[in-house]
Amino acid sequence: MIRSELIQKVADENPHLYQRDVERIVNTIFEEIIGAMADGDRVELRGFGAFSVKKRDARVGRNPRTGEAVDVEEKHVPFFKTGKLLRDRLNGK
């Protein structure tokens, strides 16, 4: 599912809301999650999962084409851990 499909589904299930308002709500939710993660905070949605940021240390990698050593700098990557309810539904429990 892509963002526009999510917006359409929410709008269809809530006919009392305008499409532009639903779009603004969905975009605000995503922006708040991104903003919190950019600040290094953890975002937990009960029953769904938790978004967090993990730090990857600097290391020496390899260029797959030439095989030469390449310095890879430290970086932060997003991480998602599923909640128990989501994991149970995916496994048919």
Buried (B, 14 or more C-beta within 10 A) or exposed (E): EEEEEBBBEBBEEEEEBEEEEBBEBBEEEEEEBEEBBEEEEEBEEEEEBBBBBEEEEEEEEEEEEEEEEEEEEEEEEEEEEBBEEEEEEEEEE
